[in-house]
Amino acid sequence: AHSYAGRYLDLLDFLAPRFTPGNGQEARRDRLDISLKLSSLYSQMEPLNWEDSIEQTAGALRPILIKARERGASITFDMEQYYFKDLFLAVFKHVVAEFRDFPFPGIALQAYLRDTKQDLLQLVNWAKENRRRITIRLVKGAYWDYETVANRQRGWPVPVFLNKEETDRNFEELTRILLENTEHVSPAIGTHNMRSISNALALAEELKLSPEDFEFQMLYGMADPLRRALSRMSIPYPIRIYCPVGELLPGMAYLVRRVLENTSNESFFRKSFAEKQSFEELIRPPALHQEKKLEEAPDAFRNEPAADFSRSDIRQKIKDSLSEVQTSFGKRYPLVLGGKEVYTDKEMLSRNPARPDEIIGRISSASRGHVDKTVEEAKTAQAAWSRTPPEERAGYLFRAAGEMRKRRFSLAAFEVFEVGKSILEADSDVAEAIDYLEYYGRQMIELGRPQRLGSYPGEINEYVYEPKGIAAVISPWNFPLAIPAGMASAAIVAGNCAILKPSGLSPVIAWQLVDVFRAAGLPAGVLQYLPGPGAEAGEYLISHPGIDVIAFTGSKEVGLRIVRLAAETRPGQRNVKRVVAEMGGKNAVIVDDTADLDEAVRGILESSLGYQGQKCSACSRAIVLPAAYGEFCDRLAEAMKIIAIGPPEEPKTFMGPLVDHAALKKVQSYIDIGKQEGRALLIREAKGEGFYAGPALFEVEVGAVIARDEIFGPVLSV
């Protein structure tokens, strides 16, 4: 980002002496104009981190604006992906208000966005109220494919018009608004479309505007015949030519994108040159078509959308939920045995890893007697539950998913405080929990239909699934809602009764999950809540003869012990226990000499340090080919230096605390091993009252201990 900003400064120094603007209106018309991409100036730009993103981006902009002011140049902020649109508008207003003497600030708006009219009117009013004259470049938009695909993948509304002619109609409407407000804005009409240009000329004539009131903008090398024709008109309207500047490969990518835009089925270039449409067809008004609909199967499974933190109302909801959850700190939580809440004298304390003296909750702790009681309650409930039709069982999951959506930000807030997840990570975990409920419900409806086998005369043979029995769910703390939701809902919807024994580090979130199912009306005894020490309640539950299935996620050491305990058949046991154990990982990302290091560094940074590396899916090894090795290591180390470490409830935080003191001690021991085994490229200290460890990056040989062992922390070997 610093390098990119420096190139803008170099560009101003190189080009400004070659421009000789005149006075008055000519100074505005003949100026050098540089269009820049704000996303390239701050590497951690994120709408959730609203204030910090504005301040950091503004800080990177200041030297550029100061030099542009000195050189008499103008700066136009490009518009990029829709996700950043409102943030870019906020940055623009912030710096323009700060640089009141900067004469030529500009920003681009995209006509293919449905809400650009609202943005334009707000900008015009803002310019009027602040007595600032700003340039607004109106373009059709260059990210249509990205916006339609990316937003559908995320499950968010598609922000662009789906018909090209809808965009063209909007462009003409926005052109009129711009030309009607030349007192406050300098319109820049960016188009290569003959109809759009002609419409602007006709509006200018209607509004009696002079050539100094607005300009056209085109790209170098495109629509040259149209540009020459425009320049030969009796009224010489200004035309500004934009040329991409930079390295060859990005320039080729830029060119290819323009080629794709202008050879699409609906493009003006294709219609005029390839299809050879008549002049009358080319300049006819854009027709008003019925809006296209994106086809979706009505009952198909779709991933729950991540929260769109580019929306101010969503940012406010998570802020309110964080404050609300804090008011519940220190609350007592009972066991849930059958349909009853049971409080015990012996309690476990759930602590905030960012502030260990802060008690999130006081959780009743189960004894062996409570284990026996839950198994008996499960057996009682099992008789009726196993005969409940699959569709009805699935209905409870769907209702629980709806309840989770209502509590979404509250559930995420509990994760932020109880296990130290960042807001983005916590929100993703809640979305994944909803996914399990929706997906497993649909799967059970399919699996619940008997399958006819063969057609032997005189016989009807069917293949059906039956419940296994009583399931013990032993859940982890690192995905404290999603994983227990997945394991418990799978057991429940298949007709089993489940006993949830959560990690002692995330019992409050697990209680929230059980409460969600209670709110969904799940019958008593089908899902019970049994927190307690692993060595006492956990092992006794696993060994209990009444347990038929054990679902576990956690460390290899504990998982293998569960397998051994479950293998022993005890008196009164009716089944061979089935163990489903998900245990650890040591994942590598391979970077070869063709890699885009911008993407490789960012991706590995997020994978290795996301949730402090406390995931079995985290990248904990980077295997890099020699041609990319040096630059990759340098850039990754620099990236690790600047990420924000702090309380996870703060939007700017990239890394929060480790989950507890034992995790911190383990990470520190592996950092000591890394110092002995290899070369430290970075060991960053992290300060705070919680269990904080800064990221560590080591260059090691393939057989090194830190390249083999699962560390579960922010230690990356390369």
DATAMO-V401264 format. One record per backbone hydrogen bond with DSSP energy under -1.0 kcal/mol. CO is the residue of the C=O (numbers start at 1). NH is the residue of the N-H. If there is no record, write none. Layout:
BEGIN
<<CO,NH> <CO,NH>>
END
This chain:
BEGIN
<<1,5> <2,6> <3,7> <4,8> <5,9> <6,10> <7,11> <8,12> <9,13> <10,14> <11,15> <12,16> <15,18> <16,19> <23,26> <25,29> <26,30> <32,74> <34,76> <36,78> <37,40> <38,41> <42,45> <46,49> <48,50> <49,53> <50,54> <51,55> <52,56> <53,57> <54,58> <55,59> <56,60> <57,61> <58,62> <61,65> <62,66> <63,67> <64,68> <65,69> <66,70> <67,71> <68,73> <74,34> <75,106> <76,36> <77,108> <81,84> <82,85> <84,88> <85,89> <86,90> <87,91> <88,92> <89,93> <90,94> <91,95> <92,96> <93,97> <94,98> <95,99> <98,100> <99,102> <105,135> <106,77> <107,137> <109,139> <110,113> <112,161> <113,116> <115,119> <116,120> <117,121> <118,122> <119,123> <120,124> <121,125> <122,126> <123,127> <124,128> <125,129> <126,130> <127,132> <134,186> <135,107> <136,188> <137,109> <138,190> <139,111> <140,112> <143,147> <144,148> <145,149> <146,150> <147,151> <148,152> <149,153> <150,154> <151,156> <159,114> <163,167> <164,168> <165,169> <166,170> <167,171> <168,172> <169,173> <170,174> <171,175> <172,176> <173,177> <174,178> <175,179> <176,180> <178,181> <181,184> <181,185> <184,134> <186,136> <187,215> <188,138> <189,217> <193,197> <194,198> <195,199> <196,200> <197,201> <198,202> <199,203> <200,204> <201,205> <202,206> <203,207> <204,209> <210,213> <215,189> <216,240> <217,191> <218,242> <219,222> <223,227> <224,228> <225,229> <226,230> <227,231> <228,232> <230,233> <235,237> <238,216> <240,218> <242,220> <247,251> <248,252> <249,253> <250,254> <251,255> <252,256> <253,257> <254,258> <255,259> <256,260> <257,261> <258,262> <264,267> <267,271> <268,272> <269,273> <270,275> <271,277> <278,282> <279,283> <297,300> <307,309> <308,311> <311,315> <312,316> <313,317> <314,318> <315,319> <316,320> <317,321> <318,322> <319,323> <320,324> <321,325> <322,326> <325,328> <326,329> <328,331> <331,362> <333,364> <335,342> <336,529> <337,340> <338,525> <340,337> <342,335> <346,365> <348,363> <350,360> <350,361> <353,691> <355,358> <358,352> <361,350> <362,333> <363,348> <367,371> <368,372> <369,373> <370,374> <371,375> <372,376> <373,377> <374,378> <375,379> <376,380> <377,381> <378,382> <379,383> <381,385> <382,386> <385,388> <389,393> <390,394> <391,395> <392,396> <393,397> <394,398> <395,399> <396,400> <397,401> <398,402> <399,403> <400,404> <401,405> <402,406> <403,407> <407,411> <408,412> <409,413> <410,414> <411,415> <412,416> <413,417> <414,418> <415,419> <415,421> <422,426> <423,427> <424,428> <425,429> <426,430> <427,431> <428,432> <429,433> <430,434> <431,435> <432,436> <433,437> <434,438> <435,439> <436,440> <437,441> <438,442> <439,443> <440,444> <441,445> <442,446> <443,447> <444,448> <446,449> <451,463> <456,459> <461,453> <463,451> <469,497> <470,548> <470,549> <471,499> <472,551> <473,501> <474,553> <479,483> <481,485> <482,486> <483,487> <484,488> <485,489> <486,490> <487,491> <488,492> <489,493> <490,494> <491,496> <492,495> <497,471> <498,528> <499,473> <500,530> <501,475> <503,506> <506,510> <507,511> <508,512> <509,513> <510,514> <511,515> <512,516> <513,517> <514,518> <515,519> <516,520> <517,522> <518,521> <523,526> <526,498> <528,500> <529,336> <531,366> <533,537> <533,538> <534,539> <536,540> <537,541> <538,542> <539,543> <544,547> <548,578> <549,472> <550,580> <551,474> <552,582> <554,584> <555,559> <556,560> <557,561> <558,562> <559,563> <560,564> <561,565> <562,566> <563,567> <570,573> <578,550> <580,552> <582,554> <587,620> <587,621> <589,623> <591,625> <592,595> <596,600> <597,601> <598,602> <599,603> <600,604> <601,605> <602,606> <603,607> <604,608> <605,609> <606,610> <609,612> <610,613> <611,614> <613,615> <615,618> <620,717> <621,589> <623,591> <625,628> <625,629> <628,632> <629,633> <630,634> <631,635> <632,636> <633,637> <634,638> <635,639> <636,640> <637,641> <644,654> <644,655> <647,650> <650,653> <655,646> <660,664> <661,665> <662,666> <663,667> <664,668> <665,669> <666,670> <667,671> <668,672> <669,673> <670,674> <671,675> <672,676> <673,677> <674,678> <679,699> <682,697> <690,692> <691,658> <695,684> <696,716> <697,681> <697,682> <698,718> <699,679> <701,704> <705,708> <705,709> <713,715> <714,696> <716,698> <717,622>>
END
